[in-house]
Amino acid sequence: MSTRPTICGTRHAVSAGHYLAASAGHAILEAGGNAVDAGVAAGLALGVLQPDLVSVAGVAPILIRTAEGRVESIAGLGHWPRATPPDVFMREHGGQMPSGVRRMVVPAAPDAWITALERHGTMGFGDVARFAIRYAAEGYAVYPLLRESIAAHEAEYRRWPQNAAIFLPGGRVPDLGARFVQEDLARSLSYMVEEERRAAGRGRAAGLEAARAAFYRGDLAREIVRHIGAEGGFMAAEDLAEYRSRIEPVVTRRWRGHEVIACGPWCQGPALVEALLIAERLGLDGLGHNSPAYLHRITEALKAALADREYHFTDPAFGQVPIDDLLSDAHVAARAADVDPRRAHPGMPEPILGRGTALPPASAAALPKVEADTSYVAVVDRWGNAFSATPSDGSWNIPVIPGTGLVVSGRGSQSRPDPAHPAGVAPGKRPRLTPNPAMVVTRDGGVMPFGTPGGDVQIQAMLQVMLNILHFGMEVQEAIEAPRVASYSFPSSFAPYEYFPGRLAVEGRIPQATRDALAALGHGVKDWPDWTWLAGSVEVVLSDPAAGLIRAGADPRRPAYAIAG
């Protein structure tokens, strides 16, 4: 039994991390827009509706598959300012990543959304941004996770008066159900729309370029550079003016007749594919859903794939990532051969390719201090276009740019302070990103965009939901709601990069006998509540050609909803 039904429609469907974002995407679809128009509308809205998790000026990795079958990823990930000294965090900050402007990278999301519209959309920026502007100007109701997140970081929000003015209205944590308004952010987005309208006589493409210029070369850019410089950061006008989101190759592999599609090793996407292939090599047939043997194999497959992420993944413009070797039959077989069906690996599996990287000391805490970070949107339209995006960047550990409502991407927290690490800091280099939108083209010709927030839990939740649907045959909503586990047996992607060898978090709905059996196998089991946002918030849209339907589900662990028509 699921708490909600799987939502079905004959024309289109959208699932997003907040119900008003899903509503925005659905309104665009009903107005004749395609999946890209709808996805951008929902994605922009998420930056307003989940301002503790997503920034309009943050990151926005996007995966698009056209009705004709062409697939591309728009990285939507900014790079370190080119004036950043590579050793600055080792030399001036004791090998730590400080809060504040020095962890800021070039804001990528506005360009990523506009690039998606330029290449595959049909509408203008103002057409799709009107929902975000409305929600920012008129406000919306404070929901439990937003209030919980603000309360948990109240002291950090008070560090900067402009942050406190937005997130602590009246000087205190907003009440549940109170109206949350972001007037400065509404004005910033409206300025981009106004600049687009001024260029409207020269066509849609010129209008989109004018909206981009308003952010990256206009008044907003000047305010961003001025404030970051005044606070001791390194962002220059040229970093913004010259920025363009890269169109990156995708990673695809066949699995049981399906085609699994992930973004490249600038994010953690390929680790999802590797974990799936290792789990398949270990053998899943005949194992009961969420049985001890099944969860053990899934966990060990994920630990192996995330070890290879730690050892190898980096910005491909700055280092060679051996993706074909990591996903080769030989490497997958070697990783599977190292898995003991009777005993969990006590930490992070050792490198097979290369020499690996040094591990930090084990943390004494029970589980990492996890940030509620990131959201997600999936869309499939009546023509068969599919859209998958994972916008992100929180607001409590970096200052709002005064007068704009904009929180410039603090994604530098996912670079290692030591430039010698594969994911280390370097001028012009991109951090190794956790957000990773994905898709599956099913063997019957359907398409399934899916993804989740959750940091290092993302690919773990995604793998479990994907297997629930495609291996166990669950309905979409049932697959999303099923209880999950997550390993922390690798260095965290977030500063301060904590390491929890053997740690396995388990939702409380998994029976005690199963948890005991996992502990007997050597997993360091830590109990989660029955339902927790820490386990991610997976959203899925799945077209079903045989039935002539598009199915969608959304995760009740967060305020996510799906709508179909």
N, C-alpha and C positions, 0 to 999 in steps of 0.2 A: 504494500500500500504506500502510495506517495501522498504528500500533503496537498499537492496540486495536480491537475491533469496535465498531460502533454497537450500543448496547444497546436491545433492543426488548421491549415488554410489551403485554399486551392491556388492562390496567386502569389503570395509572398509571406515572409515572416521575419521578425526581428527579435533578438533577445539581447538585453543590455543590463549593465550593473545597477541601474536605477530605473524605476518604473516610468518616470517622466522622460528619461532618455529613450526608452523603448517607444513611448508614445510619440516622441518627436520623429523617430525613424519611421514609424508606421504612418504618420501623417504625410511624410514625404512620399512614401510608396503609394499611398492612396491618391496623392496628387499627380501621379504619373512618373515620379522620379525612379531612378534605378537603385540597385543595391549600394552603389558607391555614394550617390547623393544621400541616401538614407543613413548609411554608416557614418558619413562625415557629420551629418546633423546630430546623430546620437552621440558621436564621439566628442564633438564640441560641447554638447549639453552635459556630458559627464564631467567635464572640467569645471562646470559651474555647480552641478548637483552633488558632486563628491569632492569638494575642494580640499579636503584633508588627504585625499588619495590620488587625485588627478589634477594636473595644472594645465590650463589653456596654453601656457608657455613651457610645457614639459616635454616629454617624449611621447611619440605615437607611432609605434611600429605597425605596419599595415600589410596584409596579405590579400591579394585580389586574384580571383579567377574569373575570366570573362566567359560568357555563354559559349564562345567558340573554343574554349579550352585553354586559352593562353593564361599563364600564371606569372605573377611578378610580386616582389616584395618592395615596399617603400620603407626604407630603414627607419625614418622618423626618429633618429638618434643623433644628438649633437656631439660635437668634439670639444676637447679642451681648448681654451683660448690659446692662440699661437704664441702669446707672450708668457705662457706658464713655464716657469723653470722646472725641469723634470724632477729635480731633487728637492723641491721646495718643502714637501711634506716630511721628508726624512730630515732635512736640515733645520727647518723652523718649527716643526710641529711634532717632533719626537716619534716619527713614523706613524702618526695618527691622521685621520681625515677630520679636520675641524668642522663644526657647524659654521654656517655663514656663507659669505659670497665666494670664498675660495674653493668651495666644492661645486660651484656652478659651472655648467658647460653650456654651449650655445643652445638656446631654445629651439627645438626641432619641430614641435607639434604644429604650429601654424603653417609652416611650409609643407609638412607632410600632408595635412588635410587638403591644402590648396593643390598640391601636386596630384593627389588622387582625383580631385575634381577636374583638373586640366586634362589628365590622361584618359580617364574613364567615366567621368560624370557627365551630366547634362545640364546642371543648374549652376547658378552663380553663388558666390560666397554668402551674400546677403540672404538668398533664398534658404540656405541651410543653417545659417548662424542665427536666424531670427528666434529660434527656440531658446538657445543659450542666452541671448540678450534678454528675452522676456523673463526667464527664470532668474537671471542675475538682477534685473531691475525690479521686478515685482516680488521676488522671493519665493520660497517654498518651505514646507514644514520640516523642522529639525526631526530627524529619525534616530532610532537608538544607536546605530553604529557611529553616526556623525557626532552625536553627543558624547559617546564613550571615548572616541578618538580625541576630541577636543579636551575633555576632562583629563585624560591620561597625559596630555602634553600641555596642560595649562601653564606651567612655569615657563616652558619654552616659548609659547605664544606671547607671554608677557615680556619676553626679552626685547622684542621690537614693537614700539608703539603702533606702527601701522598694521602689524599682524594682529595685535590685541584689539584694535578698533574693529576689525572684521570678525574675528573668531571669538572674541569675548565682548560682545556688545553690552554696553552698560557696565563694563568691568567684571563680568562674570560669565561662567559657562552657560550657554543658552539652554533654556528649558526644552524638554521634549515637546514637540508640537508647536514651538514658537516659530515665527516667520523669520527666515534667514535671508538677508539681502546683501548684495555685493554691487553697490552703485558704481564704484570706480571701474570694476571689471566690465560692467554693462557699457560704460562710456568708451572703454578701450576697444571693445568689439564693435561698437557702433561707429567709431572712427574708421576702422578698417572697411566697414560697409559703405560709409560715406565716400571714402576714397575710391571704392569700386564704382559707385554710382557716377562719380565725376568722369570716370573713363568709359562709361557705358556706351557712348556713341561710337566707340571704336571696336565694339564686339565683346563677347563673353571672355575670350582669352585675355584681352587687354584689361578687362575689369578684374579678373582674378590676379593678374600681375600687379595691378594697383593695390589690391588688398594686401598682397604679400609685401609690397614696398612700404605700405603704411606701417607694418610691423618691423621690418628688417632695415629700413633706411629712413623712415619718417620720425615723427615725434616720439613714438613709443621706443624706437631704437635709441634715440638720444637720451631719453630718461633712463633706460636700462644701463647704458654705458656710463652715464654720469654717476648713478648711484653705486654701481659696482666699483667703479674707480675710487669713489670717496670712501668706500668701506675696505679698501685694500685688495680688491680683486684684480683680475688680469684681462677682463673682457674689453676688446677694442671694437670700434665701429666697423672695422674691416671684417672681424669675425662674423658679425651679423650680416653685413651687406653682401658678403660673398657666399653665405651658406646656402646649400641646396641638399635636400635629402637624397641620399644615394638610392638608385634603383639596383637592388642586389639580386644575385642568383638565389634561387630557392634550393632546398635540399629535398629530394624525393626518393622514396624507396617503395617497392612493391611488397605487400604483405597480404597473403591469403586472397589475392586477386584485387585487393584495394590498393589505391595509391595514396600514401601518406606524405603530406607536404608540410615542411617546416621552413622557417627562416634560417639564414646562415649563422656561422659561428661568431658573429658580432653580438649575438644573443645566445641564450641557452637552447634554442630550438632544436639543433641537431641531437642534443642529448635525449630528447623525447623519442626520436627515431631509433637511436642506439639502444635505449632501454627496452623498447618494444622488440627489437630484433634479438636482444639477449634473452628476454623473457620467453620468446618463441622458441629459441634454441634450448632453453632449460626445460620446456614442455609445460603447457597449460591444460591440455586436454585431459579430462577425467578428474580434474581438481575442482572441488566445490568452491562456490563463490565465497570469498573472504574466509576460507578455511586456513588453518595454520600453514599448511604446505603451500597454498597459493600465495598468501601474503608474504611468506618467507621468500619465495622465488621473485615476486615482484619487487620486494625491498632490496634484495641483493642485486637484481638487474639495475635498479635505479642507482644504487651506490656505485656500481661499476661505471655507469654512464656519467654520473656526476663527478667521479674521480677523473675521467678523461676530460670533462669540462674544465676542471681545476688545472689539469696539467697542460692543456693545449689551446683552449678557446681564447681568441683575442680579435682585435680589429684586423680583418684580412688585409687592409691597406698597410699594416705595420708588421705583420708576421704571417708566416706560412702555417696554415692549420690543416693537418692531414685528414680531412674529412673522409675522403675515399678510403683511406687506410682504416680509420676508426669504424667505418660502417661496412668494411669488407667481411666476407664470410670467414676469413681466417681470424681476424681480430675478434669478431663476435663469438666465434667458437672458442677462442682462447679465454675470453672473459667468462663465458659460460662454464668452461672447464674448471675455472678457479672457484666456482661457487660450490660450497659444501652443502648438500641437501639436509645435513644433520646439524649444521653449526653456522651461525652468523659470523661474518667477518667482524673482528672486534673494532675496526676503525674504517678508514677510507682505503679501498683496495690500492695496491701498489701499481706503479706504471708498468705497462707492457711495451708501449712505444716511447722511446726517449727516457730521460733521466728523472722526469717529474719535477716537483717543486717542494720546498721545505714546508712542513706543516706547523701551524701555531700550536702552542700547548693546549691541552684539553681544558675546556671551561668547567668550572665547578658548579655552575648554575644547573638547574633542572632542565630548562629549555632556553633557547635564545630569546632575547627581548625582540619580538617581531613587530615590525611596523605594519599597520594597516595601510597598505600601499597598492595602488593600481586599480583599474577596472577593465571592463571588456565589452565589446559589442560584436555580434554576428548578424549577418543579413543574407537572405537569398531572395531574389526577385522573380517575377513571372517569366522573365526571359532566360533565367538560368545563371545570371551573374551572381557571384558569391563574394562576400566581404568579411574580413576578419581583422580586428584591430584591438590592441591592448594599450590604451593610453595610460599614462602614469605621472608620478612625481608629487610628493607630499608638500606640506606647507609649514611645518612646525620647526624645522631646523635650518631654515634659510629665510631671509627677509623678503617681504613683499616690496616690490618697487613702488615707492610712495606715489600716490595719486593715480596709479594705473590699475590696482587690484591684481597685478600680474606677479606670479611666483616663478621666477626663472629656474629652469631645470637644475636641481641639485644632484643629478645622476652621477656626478663625480664620486659619490659615495660608493659606487660599484667598481671604481678603479682601485687598485692596490697602491698605497703610498710609495712602495718600492718600485722604481721604474724597471728593475730587472725581472719582475714577475711578468708572465705572459699578459696579464691584465693590468700591468703597471701604468702609471701616469706618463704621458708624453704630450708635448705640444701638438695640437691638431689630431690627436688620437681619440677614438671613441671608447668610453667605458664598456665593459662586458655586461650586457643588459640582461636582466631576468625576464622582463615582459617578452612574450613570444607567441604571437597569434599562429594558429595552425589550421589545417584543413585535411579532410579525407575525401578523395573521389572514390565512391563505393563501386564495387564490382558490378552492380546493376545500373550504373550510370548516374547515381545521385551524387550530391555534393554535401559535405558536412563541415562548415566552418565552426570552430570551437576554440575556447580559451578560458583563461581565468586570471584573477589577481592571485597574490600569495607569495611573491618572492621565490625562494628556493623550493617552495611547495608547488609551484605552478605546474611543472612537467609531471610531478608525481600525481597530482589530482587529475590532470588531463589524461595521463595514461590509464588510470583506474576507470574513469568515466568512458573513455574510448573502448576499453575492453568490456566494460559492462554492456555497451551497446552492440559491439561488433563480434564479441566472443560469446558472451552469455545471452545475447538476444533480448536485453531489457528494453522496455519503452524508454524514450529519451528522459522523461522526468524522473522515472524510477531510477535510471542509471545515475542521474545527477545527485539524487537524494541519498543513495546508498552510503553507508558509513565508510570512512576512508582512514588511511594511515599515512604517515609522512616520516621519512628519515631525515636526521640532521647530522649524519656521519660523514661530514665534509666541512671545510671552512665556509662560513656564511658568505654570501655575495655582498652583504652590506657591512659597512664599517660598524663595529670594530672587527669583523671577520672571525667571529667565534667558531670554535670547533667542538663538536659533541660526539666523540667516537661511540658508535654503536647505538646511539639514541634513536628511539622509534616512538613517535607520538601516535596514539590510537584513540579514535572517537569512542565514546562510552557505549554506543549501541552495539559495538562488537562484543560478543559475549566474554565474560570473565574467563571461561575455560579456554577460549582462543588466545586471550592475552597471556594467560599462564603458559600455554604451549609455546607462544612466541618467546616469552622470557626463558623457558627451558632450552630453546634453541640458541640462546645467547644474546637476544636483542634486549637492549636496555629500555624496556617499555615504560613510557610515561603516559598517564591517562589524560586525555582531553575530555571535556564535557560531551554529552550525547551529540550535540550540534555545536560547531564552532566555526567562526569566520576564519580562524587560523588554517582550516583545511581547504581554503580556497572558496571560490564562488564560480563554478563552471557554468558557462552558458553555451548552448548548442542550438544550431538550426540544421535540420537534415531533410533534404528533398528526397521524396520517395516516388520515383517515376512509375513504378508498377501500380501504386495506389492513386496516382495523380494528386498527391498531397505534399505539403511542406509541413514538417513537424518541428516543434520548438519547445525548449524547456529552459528554465532559469533556476538558479540555486537559492533556496530560502535561507541559506546561511548569511546572506547579505540582502539588501533591498532590491534585488534583481527581479525582472519580470520579462516575460515573452508575450508578444502579440502577433497574431496572424490574420490574414484576410484573404 
